[in-house]
Amino acid sequence: MHIPAPEERGRLWIGGSLRYTAGVLALVMAVTALDGATAVAAKPSPEPEARQEKTVTQAADIPSARVAARLSGKRVEALSERTETSTTWANKDGSLTTELAAGPIRFQDEETGAWRKVDLDLVTASDGSVEPVAHPEGLRLAGKTGARSSSLKAAQKAPATDLVTLGDDDEQITLQWKGGLPTPKLDGTRAEYVNAVPGADVVVEATRTGFEQFVEIKERPSGEKYSYTLPLKAKGLKAEQQDDGSVEFTDRKGRTRAVMPAPVMWDSTVDKVSGEHTRRVPVEMEVVQRGGSIDLVVTPDAEFLADPETKYPVVVDPSTSALANVFDTYVQQGETRDWSTDVELDLGNPGTTNSNGTPRTARSFITWNTSPIRDALVMDAKLSLWNFHSGNTDCKAQPWEVWRTGAASTSSRWTAQPTWTARKATSTQTRGNPACTSARCEERVEIELKPEIVVIVSDRTRSEVPCL
């Protein structure tokens, strides 16, 4: 199944709730589909604020929220406990409930200090540039700039213009485009620069922690070698190409702040059940250091572009960037690429196989920031997901599991997974779409996490989440 990744990658939320009292324990969760099972898809359920009853009130801190909850008989939010990824309420019995999202649902305005709900819908600013309504990393996109290049060859000689800027003055990534750009066509979180070069569109999509940029080649190239350059500036960050072809950005303390994965391309051939692009090949990308800037020289596979079997348009996906303190990824049989920046998380067997006949079973890992419940005694917990795409078409309940695991990273692969230490919960409630005739579905998926799964951990927990 396919699930937009937790921060999503723009619009969606994955999370759970915990009821607890003051104590010394916190929670660890992990989820996986059973091997061989048809995978189920999960989409984050609505953001915590959207699910609050209208009668729920707010109070400045936990003590005052407890008093208000006891008097009103309703839970009351303690505003002092708000974070980018969590919301905490006092219950009428004096216990607390915290909902943890696996990505930012709000952020604090730097000027006013007020909390703002993340809103990734793109709008045109007064200066003609494009930006989300409210983005935690100040994402900015180009408007109309200069004259478009007449060819790829001409674009290579054209001056660079800022295409996407992410982050603030101290830590900032700017991805550029060579040549002019047309006025972008805006559709929700997506900005499409139509025919930025003849026969190809440049597309940028906003995500909760960054952006995804790709080029959509609409027609088969002829003649000249198909290659283009993306100049890159990384202020306050060090950029280094990794052995797998990805580019890692680290801050002055050596912490990884963003990753551009090794590029990949695919055509328009899609498996009807799994929704996967079945014809996918790597893309050559050379990282050329030029003083304080970097050139990403992207060369799509010429044989793939020329292959009569290739169905256009073809998407070249060399660039995804995020600045975040949360982490998620998935691993899949037959894949050797880092999927931590993908806009979906996959889980289970989508019903397709690798060339050697092995199933393309996938497992997803998510890091949960549990600092809001550190030093708490968890009384009960629930993991909530929204199933939006499933390869299951027979209406049979599909099993999946919650496991405690070690830390996932950009190096995690099917053959190099984090250590699985203990199974914490199981579910067979996921059935797929109501009609059971196609891969689309809409269903809420929840799993109760019993108190005995609670263990002592640090302020971070890592989990696997069902999705397909």
Stockholm file with secondary structure:
# STOCKHOLM 1.0

chainA/1-468         MHIPAPEERGRLWIGGSLRYTAGVLALVMAVTALDGATAVAAKPSPEPEARQEKTVTQAADIPSARVAARLSGKRVEALSERTETSTTWANKDGSLTTELAAGPIRFQDEETGAWRKVDLDLVTASDGSVEPVAHPEGLRLAGKTGARSSSLKAAQKAPATDLVTLGDDDEQITLQWKGGLPTPKLDGTRAEYVNAVPGADVVVEATRTGFEQFVEIKERPSGEKYSYTLPLKAKGLKAEQQDDGSVEFTDRKGRTRAVMPAPVMWDSTVDKVSGEHTRRVPVEMEVVQRGGSIDLVVTPDAEFLADPETKYPVVVDPSTSALANVFDTYVQQGETRDWSTDVELDLGNPGTTNSNGTPRTARSFITWNTSPIRDALVMDAKLSLWNFHSGNTDCKAQPWEVWRTGAASTSSRWTAQPTWTARKATSTQTRGNPACTSARCEERVEIELKPEIVVIVSDRTRSEVPCL
#=GR chainA/1-468 SS CEEECTTTSSSCCCEEEEEEEEEEEBCCCCCEECTTSBCCCCBCCCCGGGGSCTTCEEESSHHHHHHHHHHHSSCEEEGGGCCSSEEEEECTTSCEEEEEESSCSEEECTTTCCEEECEEEEEECTTSCEEEEECTTCCEECCSBSCCCSSHHHHHHSCEEEEEEEECSSSEEEEEEESCBCCCEEETTEEEEEEEETTEEEEEEECSSEEEEEEEECSCCCSSCCCEEEEEEEETCEEEECTTSCEEEECTTSCEEEEECCCEEECSCBCTTTCCBCCEEECEEEEEEETTEEEEEEECCHHHHHCTTCCSSEEEEEEEEECCSCCEEEEETTCCSCCTTCSEEECBBCSCBCTTSCBCCEEEEEEEECGGGTTEEEEEEEEEEEEEECSCCSCCCEEEEEEEECCCCTTCBTTBCCCEEEEEEEEEEECCCTTCSSSEEEEEEEEEECGGGCBCCCSEEEECCCCC
#=GC SS_cons         CEEECTTTSSSCCCEEEEEEEEEEEBCCCCCEECTTSBCCCCBCCCCGGGGSCTTCEEESSHHHHHHHHHHHSSCEEEGGGCCSSEEEEECTTSCEEEEEESSCSEEECTTTCCEEECEEEEEECTTSCEEEEECTTCCEECCSBSCCCSSHHHHHHSCEEEEEEEECSSSEEEEEEESCBCCCEEETTEEEEEEEETTEEEEEEECSSEEEEEEEECSCCCSSCCCEEEEEEEETCEEEECTTSCEEEECTTSCEEEEECCCEEECSCBCTTTCCBCCEEECEEEEEEETTEEEEEEECCHHHHHCTTCCSSEEEEEEEEECCSCCEEEEETTCCSCCTTCSEEECBBCSCBCTTSCBCCEEEEEEEECGGGTTEEEEEEEEEEEEEECSCCSCCCEEEEEEEECCCCTTCBTTBCCCEEEEEEEEEEECCCTTCSSSEEEEEEEEEECGGGCBCCCSEEEECCCCC
//
